[in-house]
């Protein structure tokens, strides 16, 4: 192929699949051009790749990852500063022990914890995309208060939507297993799930058996035979909140900027409550 054809504009650029693989390699610590080219060549034998295009994209990903680290540090510093002012402020970061990178962070203000204590019967959860330029999903938890208003209960930035991430967001697998037992539709299944809960979480066995179990007729579904839904039968409320946030949050924003927008939303909710 002649040089003037080989370097024509239509041959410039990298396909989405190639860019995806380069990003994966860089995140795994492979950043040199010869190694990345040797990894790509067997997978994409028929695709022409200019070294300059490869190098430019490698450097771009490295810059983005570097900015992500700086932005993540700023976000954590602001969260811990808020916790210093309010010791009950809950922060649960997930740090990769090998790379020291932030993989996710869950936070809950003291006001949100008070809401949880009052309105924890029904909690809606959803992930919304395009809230920051790292493409980290923003995970939202919503309840309905006594005035039938949608309230933001908790939030998290997550790097993906895998099962492990959800367990981080829920903070304890204990919570999900407790509700599994509570929502059992027969007394036999309830006993099976309850015994599993006790055997798995020995430290909580005394509280589970001597406090909660004694009052199971008032909260276990197999005894109450009805579910309290606070009037919610769909995810309409949390989808509505996603729409409100998307009017304020842009896909190009940093994690810290998105965090500030959520704080503004909480302040608006508190003002409307007064």
PyMOL commands that set and color helices and strands:
alter all, ss='L'
color gray80, all
select helices_A, chain A and resi 3-6+9-11+16-27+33-43+51-85+110-118+163-170+173-182+187-200+202-218+221-224+236-248+255-273
alter helices_A, ss='H'
color red, helices_A
select strands_A, chain A and resi 90-95+102-108+124-128+137-144+150-158
alter strands_A, ss='S'
color yellow, strands_A
deselect
rebuild
show_as cartoon
